[in-house]
């Protein structure tokens, strides 16, 4: 059974940091490109960051470049999103996504709220 379980969300003040984790099971994690998406109320889901399989190349949305870092640990079947210098506009539900050819899996998401 495929599972993607996110954790690490919560309430943080502007300028603060959070580290999200997504633990995967039920598929060959190292084959899959992994991504983090977010969706804020009333807005469309957007790609935040992605990391490829094998060479772990990364790409980021312009809005988070220089503040967020995506990484993966294939030994632990886990992908991370380190979020620094958080802003109120980063408030959203963050979901991880796995893709390999036609195979696509989504996690349930974790809420991140940036507010004073």
C-alpha positions as CSV (number, residue, x, y, z in Angstrom):
1,X,0.0,0.0,0.0
2,X,1.4,3.3,-1.1
3,X,1.7,6.0,1.6
4,X,3.1,9.5,1.7
5,X,2.9,10.9,5.2
6,X,3.7,14.5,5.8
7,X,4.7,16.0,9.2
8,X,6.3,19.1,10.6
9,X,3.7,21.7,9.9
10,X,2.4,24.2,12.4
11,X,2.0,27.8,13.4
12,X,5.1,30.0,13.1
13,X,5.8,33.7,13.3
14,X,6.9,35.6,10.3
15,X,10.7,35.2,9.8
16,X,10.6,31.8,11.5
17,X,11.5,28.4,10.2
18,X,9.9,25.0,9.8
19,X,11.1,21.7,8.4
20,X,8.6,19.5,6.7
21,X,9.1,15.8,6.2
22,X,7.3,13.3,3.9
23,X,7.8,9.6,4.7
24,X,7.1,7.3,1.8
25,X,6.3,3.6,1.7
26,X,4.9,1.1,-0.6
27,X,6.9,1.9,-3.7
28,X,10.5,2.2,-4.8
29,X,11.3,5.6,-3.5
30,X,14.6,6.1,-5.1
31,X,13.1,5.9,-8.6
32,X,10.7,8.7,-8.0
33,X,11.0,12.4,-8.5
34,X,9.6,14.1,-5.4
35,X,8.0,17.4,-5.0
36,X,6.3,19.7,-2.5
37,X,3.1,21.5,-3.5
38,X,1.0,24.0,-1.6
39,X,-2.5,25.2,-1.7
40,X,-3.8,28.3,0.1
41,X,-7.5,28.9,0.6
42,X,-9.1,30.2,-2.5
43,X,-6.0,29.7,-4.6
44,X,-4.8,27.0,-7.0
45,X,-2.3,24.4,-6.0
46,X,1.2,25.5,-6.9
47,X,4.5,23.7,-7.2
48,X,6.9,24.8,-4.4
49,X,10.0,22.7,-5.0
50,X,11.1,19.5,-6.7
51,X,14.0,17.1,-6.5
52,X,14.8,14.5,-9.1
53,X,15.7,10.9,-8.6
54,X,19.3,9.7,-9.0
55,X,21.2,13.0,-9.3
56,X,18.9,15.0,-7.0
57,X,18.7,18.1,-9.1
58,X,16.3,20.7,-7.7
59,X,14.1,23.4,-8.8
60,X,12.0,26.0,-6.9
61,X,9.2,28.4,-7.4
62,X,10.4,32.0,-7.7
63,X,8.5,32.9,-4.6
64,X,10.6,30.6,-2.4
65,X,14.0,30.7,-4.0
66,X,16.7,31.4,-1.5
67,X,14.4,30.6,1.5
68,X,13.3,27.0,1.0
69,X,15.5,23.9,0.4
70,X,14.2,20.6,-0.7
71,X,16.3,17.4,-0.1
72,X,15.8,13.7,0.0
73,X,17.2,10.8,1.9
74,X,16.8,7.6,-0.2
75,X,18.0,5.4,2.7
76,X,15.1,6.7,4.8
77,X,12.5,7.0,2.0
78,X,12.0,10.6,3.0
79,X,11.9,14.0,1.4
80,X,12.3,17.2,3.3
81,X,11.4,20.9,2.9
82,X,13.4,23.3,5.0
83,X,11.5,26.6,5.1
84,X,13.3,29.7,6.4
85,X,12.3,33.4,6.5
86,X,8.7,32.4,6.4
87,X,6.1,35.0,5.3
88,X,2.4,35.2,5.9
89,X,1.9,34.4,2.2
90,X,3.5,31.0,2.7
91,X,0.4,30.0,4.7
92,X,-1.0,26.9,3.0
93,X,-1.5,23.2,3.1
94,X,1.7,21.6,1.9
95,X,1.6,18.2,0.2
96,X,4.3,15.9,-1.1
97,X,4.0,14.3,-4.5
98,X,5.9,11.3,-6.0
99,X,6.1,10.7,-9.7
100,X,7.7,8.1,-12.0
101,X,6.4,7.8,-15.5
102,X,2.6,7.3,-15.3
103,X,2.7,6.7,-11.5
104,X,1.7,9.6,-9.3
105,X,1.1,9.6,-5.6
106,X,0.0,12.3,-3.2
107,X,0.1,12.8,0.5
108,X,-2.7,14.2,2.6
109,X,-0.9,17.4,3.5
110,X,0.2,19.3,6.5
111,X,-0.9,22.8,7.4
112,X,1.6,25.6,7.7
113,X,0.4,28.9,9.1
114,X,2.6,31.9,9.3
115,X,1.2,34.6,11.6
116,X,2.1,36.8,14.4
